[in-house]
């Protein structure tokens, strides 16, 4: 059965490959050759075009492709009150090329709210589409997992519980502001639950003095706090992946270590789940998904241009349906196509072919 509310049977994670004109404009802005207003005008033009392209391919939800961001996470978190983005040394590394070493740290008490610039980013999308506008922001755990205590000075937060509480409060106010702007489809991009499925990264957490078995519970409480004021008619989604930079990754491991917490302790309506490779494990953890929650199967990889066959996708949907009802499933790419402005290693035509294939298969499976 088709769906009239998100997530849709054919959906997508959010980020899209940046067109050449946008990349050139951002480069010119960094070199001081154009001003902020000129860059914004080019962003507006390219976002309006990419919204129409999403509509034309048959998607029922659209984003701005994250065209105004350099990174999926730093651009949002670095503008929260009490947080600073800076260049430093990455501690969690990709299996291949490394992104620019942007870092985050707490420089003051969290919990206050200043108008976030991404509220206007959402308003622009909503004003330029008749489809459902979707907003993507990083999960609050992204301010903690990569750095641990190093990002949270004891002089500001002697007790980490106070940090988690105030970070949840900051997010709660931001979520309410998005809701007041009309957002009814909000997605938290959450890599850290999946990083905690990797034995090597669990060891990293243990070595810095934290308990990898308890951290998912801490994050669950913080996410629930962040979403506490979301209106009843807002779809609250979470995207899970194991890292995405120029078609490389960070982590490996199936969802089993966190599945029960993920599906039953967090107030999330829909889970976009990476399932494009063996690194994500099998579908067995989906047995923990309760009635009423949706799983968007990320079966189409965004990391390469090779187009998945319809038969292959239908076979894997059938496999997943052994563990959770078919009516609770949807289809999407496993991640965005450009978690950073560099983008993954495939062409724009290949990206759109994959999104069209998702729409085509979803219509065949669910009508």
C-alpha positions as CSV (number, residue, x, y, z in Angstrom):
1,X,0.0,0.0,0.0
2,X,1.3,3.5,-0.9
3,X,1.8,6.0,1.9
4,X,0.6,9.6,2.1
5,X,2.7,10.5,5.1
6,X,6.5,10.1,5.6
7,X,8.5,8.1,5.4
8,X,7.4,7.3,1.8
9,X,7.7,3.9,0.1
10,X,10.4,5.5,-2.1
11,X,12.4,7.9,0.0
12,X,16.0,9.2,0.3
13,X,18.4,10.2,3.1
14,X,19.0,13.8,2.2
15,X,22.3,14.9,0.7
16,X,22.9,15.1,-3.0
17,X,25.9,15.6,-5.2
18,X,26.8,19.3,-5.5
19,X,26.6,20.6,-9.1
20,X,29.7,22.2,-10.6
21,X,28.2,25.7,-10.5
22,X,27.7,25.4,-6.8
23,X,31.2,24.0,-6.1
24,X,32.8,26.8,-8.1
25,X,30.8,29.4,-6.3
26,X,31.8,28.1,-2.8
27,X,35.4,28.0,-3.9
28,X,35.1,31.7,-5.1
29,X,33.5,32.6,-1.7
30,X,36.4,30.9,0.2
31,X,38.9,32.9,-1.8
32,X,37.0,36.1,-1.2
33,X,36.1,36.7,-4.8
34,X,32.3,36.9,-4.2
35,X,30.3,38.0,-1.2
36,X,27.9,36.1,1.0
37,X,24.8,37.5,-0.9
38,X,26.1,36.4,-4.3
39,X,26.8,32.9,-2.9
40,X,23.4,32.7,-1.4
41,X,21.8,33.7,-4.7
42,X,23.6,30.8,-6.5
43,X,22.7,28.4,-3.7
44,X,19.0,29.5,-4.0
45,X,19.1,28.9,-7.7
46,X,20.7,25.5,-7.5
47,X,18.5,24.3,-4.7
48,X,15.3,25.3,-6.6
49,X,16.6,23.3,-9.5
50,X,17.4,20.2,-7.4
51,X,14.1,20.3,-5.7
52,X,12.3,20.2,-9.1
53,X,14.6,17.3,-10.1
54,X,13.6,15.3,-7.0
55,X,9.9,16.0,-7.8
56,X,10.4,15.0,-11.4
57,X,12.0,11.7,-10.5
58,X,8.9,10.8,-8.4
59,X,10.1,11.4,-4.8
60,X,7.4,12.5,-2.4
61,X,9.8,14.1,0.0
62,X,12.5,16.6,-1.0
63,X,15.5,18.3,0.7
64,X,17.9,21.1,-0.3
65,X,20.5,18.4,-0.9
66,X,22.4,20.0,2.0
67,X,23.7,22.4,-0.7
68,X,24.4,25.1,1.9
69,X,26.6,22.9,4.0
70,X,30.2,21.8,3.8
71,X,29.7,18.9,6.3
72,X,26.6,17.0,7.3
73,X,27.2,17.6,11.0
74,X,29.6,20.5,11.7
75,X,27.5,23.2,10.0
76,X,24.6,22.5,12.3
77,X,26.4,21.7,15.6
78,X,29.0,24.6,15.2
79,X,26.1,27.1,15.3
80,X,24.6,25.9,18.6
81,X,25.1,28.3,21.5
82,X,28.1,27.1,23.5
83,X,29.7,25.1,20.7
84,X,32.7,25.9,18.5
85,X,34.0,24.3,15.3
86,X,37.7,24.3,14.7
87,X,40.5,22.5,12.8
88,X,42.2,19.7,14.8
89,X,43.3,16.1,14.7
90,X,40.6,13.5,13.8
91,X,40.4,10.5,16.2
92,X,37.9,8.5,14.3
93,X,39.3,7.8,10.9
94,X,37.9,6.7,7.5
95,X,39.2,3.6,5.7
96,X,40.7,5.7,2.9
97,X,40.9,9.5,2.1
98,X,40.3,11.7,5.2
99,X,38.1,14.8,5.2
100,X,39.3,18.2,6.3
101,X,40.0,17.7,10.1
102,X,37.1,19.8,11.3
103,X,36.4,19.3,15.0
104,X,33.9,20.4,17.7
105,X,34.3,21.5,21.3
106,X,32.1,23.0,24.0
107,X,33.1,26.6,24.9
108,X,30.3,27.5,27.2
109,X,27.1,26.2,28.9
110,X,24.6,24.6,26.5
111,X,20.9,24.9,26.7
112,X,20.3,28.4,25.6
113,X,18.8,28.9,22.1
114,X,19.7,31.4,19.5
115,X,17.9,31.3,16.2
116,X,19.6,28.7,14.1
117,X,20.4,29.7,10.4
118,X,19.1,26.3,9.2
119,X,15.6,27.3,10.1
120,X,15.7,29.6,7.1
121,X,17.2,26.8,5.0
122,X,14.1,24.7,5.8
123,X,11.8,27.6,5.0
124,X,13.3,28.0,1.6
125,X,12.7,24.4,0.7
126,X,9.1,24.5,2.0
127,X,8.4,27.6,-0.1
128,X,9.7,26.0,-3.3
129,X,7.9,22.6,-3.3
130,X,4.5,21.0,-3.2
131,X,6.1,17.8,-2.0
132,X,6.9,17.1,1.7
133,X,9.9,19.2,2.7
134,X,12.3,17.2,4.8
135,X,15.0,18.6,7.2
136,X,18.1,16.7,8.2
137,X,20.3,17.5,11.2
138,X,23.0,15.5,13.0
139,X,22.0,13.6,16.1
140,X,23.1,15.2,19.4
141,X,25.4,12.2,20.0
142,X,27.6,13.7,17.3
143,X,28.9,16.3,19.7
144,X,30.2,13.6,22.0
145,X,31.1,10.2,20.5
146,X,34.1,11.3,18.3
147,X,35.8,13.2,21.1
148,X,34.5,12.0,24.4
149,X,35.5,14.1,27.4
150,X,38.1,16.0,25.3
151,X,35.3,18.1,23.8
152,X,33.7,18.9,27.1
153,X,36.0,20.8,29.6
154,X,35.5,19.9,33.2
155,X,35.6,23.6,34.1
156,X,32.3,24.0,32.2
157,X,30.8,20.6,32.9
158,X,32.3,18.8,35.9
159,X,29.5,16.1,35.5
160,X,28.8,14.6,32.1
161,X,25.2,14.0,33.0
162,X,24.7,17.8,33.1
163,X,26.3,18.1,29.6
164,X,23.9,15.4,28.2
165,X,21.0,17.2,29.8
166,X,21.9,20.6,28.4
167,X,22.7,19.3,25.0
168,X,19.2,17.6,24.9
169,X,17.7,20.9,25.9
170,X,19.5,22.8,23.1
171,X,18.1,20.4,20.6
172,X,14.7,20.5,22.1
173,X,14.5,24.2,21.5
174,X,15.9,23.8,18.0
175,X,13.4,21.1,17.1
176,X,10.5,23.3,18.4
177,X,11.8,26.1,16.2
178,X,11.8,23.9,13.1
179,X,8.2,22.8,14.0
180,X,7.1,26.4,14.4
181,X,8.6,27.0,10.9
182,X,6.3,24.3,9.6
183,X,8.6,21.3,9.5
184,X,6.7,18.0,9.8
185,X,9.5,15.6,8.6
186,X,12.7,15.8,10.7
187,X,15.6,13.4,10.4
188,X,18.4,12.9,12.9
189,X,21.5,11.6,11.2
190,X,23.0,9.1,13.7
191,X,26.3,7.3,13.0
192,X,27.3,6.7,16.6
193,X,24.8,3.8,17.4
194,X,26.3,2.0,14.4
195,X,29.8,2.9,15.3
196,X,29.1,1.1,18.6
197,X,28.4,-2.0,16.6
198,X,32.1,-2.2,15.6
199,X,34.3,-4.0,18.1
200,X,37.3,-1.8,17.3
201,X,35.3,1.4,18.1
202,X,33.8,-0.1,21.2
203,X,37.4,-0.7,22.3
204,X,38.2,3.0,21.6
205,X,35.3,4.0,23.9
206,X,36.5,1.6,26.6
207,X,40.1,2.9,26.5
208,X,38.9,6.5,27.1
209,X,37.1,5.3,30.2
210,X,33.5,5.0,29.0
211,X,31.2,2.0,28.9
212,X,30.2,1.1,25.3
213,X,27.3,-0.9,26.7
214,X,25.9,2.1,28.6
215,X,26.5,4.8,26.0
216,X,23.5,3.8,23.8
217,X,21.2,4.2,26.8
218,X,22.7,7.7,27.5
219,X,22.2,8.7,23.8
220,X,18.7,7.3,23.8
221,X,17.7,9.5,26.8
222,X,19.4,12.5,25.2
223,X,17.6,12.0,21.8
224,X,14.2,11.6,23.6
225,X,14.8,14.8,25.4
226,X,15.7,16.5,22.1
227,X,12.4,15.4,20.6
228,X,10.2,15.9,23.6
229,X,8.4,19.0,22.2
230,X,8.0,17.6,18.6
231,X,4.3,18.0,17.6
232,X,2.3,14.8,17.3
233,X,2.0,15.2,13.5
234,X,5.8,15.5,12.9
235,X,7.5,12.3,11.6
236,X,10.7,11.9,13.6
237,X,13.2,9.8,11.5
238,X,16.7,8.6,12.2
239,X,19.3,7.7,9.7
240,X,21.9,5.1,10.6
241,X,25.2,4.6,8.7
242,X,28.8,3.6,9.3
243,X,30.4,6.7,7.8
244,X,30.3,8.2,4.4
245,X,33.1,10.3,2.8
246,X,34.0,10.1,-0.9
247,X,32.6,6.6,-0.9
248,X,34.7,5.4,2.1
249,X,33.5,4.3,5.5
250,X,34.5,4.2,9.2
251,X,32.8,1.2,10.9
252,X,31.7,-2.4,10.3
253,X,29.3,-4.6,12.2
254,X,25.6,-5.7,12.3
255,X,23.0,-3.8,14.3
256,X,22.6,-6.6,16.9
257,X,24.5,-4.9,19.8
258,X,22.2,-1.8,19.8
259,X,19.0,-3.1,18.1
260,X,16.7,-3.5,21.1
261,X,17.7,0.0,22.5
262,X,17.4,1.6,19.1
263,X,13.9,0.4,18.3
264,X,12.4,0.3,21.7
265,X,14.0,3.0,23.9
266,X,14.0,5.9,21.4
267,X,10.9,7.9,20.4
268,X,11.6,7.7,16.7
269,X,8.9,6.9,14.1
270,X,11.1,5.7,11.2
271,X,14.6,4.3,10.8
272,X,16.7,4.8,7.6
273,X,19.0,1.8,7.9
274,X,22.2,1.2,5.9
275,X,21.9,-2.2,4.3
276,X,23.9,-2.0,1.1
277,X,26.8,-4.3,2.0
278,X,27.9,-7.1,4.3
279,X,29.3,-4.6,6.7
280,X,25.8,-3.9,7.9
281,X,25.1,-7.5,8.8
282,X,21.8,-9.3,8.3
283,X,18.2,-8.4,8.7
284,X,17.7,-10.4,11.9
285,X,17.9,-7.3,14.2
286,X,14.7,-6.0,12.6
287,X,12.8,-8.6,14.7
288,X,13.0,-6.0,17.5
289,X,11.0,-3.4,15.5
290,X,7.6,-2.8,17.2
291,X,4.3,-2.4,15.4
292,X,3.8,1.2,14.4
293,X,7.4,2.0,13.6
294,X,8.8,2.1,10.0
295,X,12.1,0.8,8.6
296,X,13.4,2.4,5.4
297,X,15.8,-0.2,3.9
298,X,18.9,1.4,2.5
299,X,19.5,-1.2,-0.1
300,X,20.7,1.0,-2.9
301,X,24.3,2.1,-2.4
302,X,25.3,5.8,-2.7
303,X,29.0,4.8,-2.7
304,X,29.2,3.7,-6.3
305,X,27.4,4.3,-9.6
306,X,26.6,0.6,-10.4
307,X,22.8,0.4,-10.6
308,X,21.1,-2.3,-8.6
309,X,18.7,-4.6,-10.5
310,X,15.0,-4.6,-9.7
311,X,15.1,-8.3,-9.0
312,X,18.0,-8.0,-6.5
313,X,16.2,-5.2,-4.6
314,X,12.9,-7.1,-4.5
315,X,14.7,-10.2,-3.3
316,X,16.3,-8.3,-0.4
317,X,13.0,-6.6,0.5
318,X,11.5,-10.1,0.7
319,X,14.3,-11.2,3.0
320,X,13.8,-8.3,5.3
321,X,10.1,-9.0,5.4
322,X,10.8,-12.3,7.2
323,X,11.7,-10.2,10.3
324,X,9.3,-7.2,10.1
325,X,6.0,-6.8,8.2
326,X,6.3,-5.7,4.6
327,X,3.8,-2.8,5.4
328,X,6.4,-1.4,7.8
329,X,9.1,-1.2,5.1
330,X,10.2,1.4,2.6
331,X,13.1,1.8,0.3
332,X,16.0,4.3,0.0
333,X,19.7,4.7,-0.7
334,X,21.9,3.5,2.2
335,X,23.1,7.1,2.8
336,X,23.3,10.5,1.3
337,X,25.2,11.0,-1.9
338,X,27.3,13.8,-0.5
339,X,27.7,13.8,3.3
340,X,30.4,16.5,2.6
341,X,30.6,18.9,-0.2
342,X,33.2,16.7,-2.0
343,X,30.5,14.0,-2.6
344,X,30.8,10.3,-3.3
345,X,32.6,8.7,-6.3
346,X,29.8,8.6,-8.8
347,X,28.2,10.9,-11.4
348,X,25.0,13.0,-11.1
349,X,23.3,10.9,-13.8
350,X,24.1,7.7,-11.8
351,X,22.7,9.3,-8.7
352,X,19.4,10.2,-10.4
353,X,19.2,6.7,-12.0
354,X,19.4,5.2,-8.5
355,X,16.7,7.4,-7.1
356,X,14.5,6.6,-10.2
357,X,15.1,2.9,-9.6
358,X,14.0,3.2,-6.0
359,X,10.7,4.9,-7.1
360,X,10.2,2.2,-9.7
361,X,10.7,-0.7,-7.3
362,X,8.7,0.9,-4.6
363,X,5.7,1.2,-7.0
364,X,6.1,-2.4,-8.0
365,X,6.3,-3.7,-4.4
366,X,3.7,-1.5,-2.6
367,X,1.6,0.0,-5.4
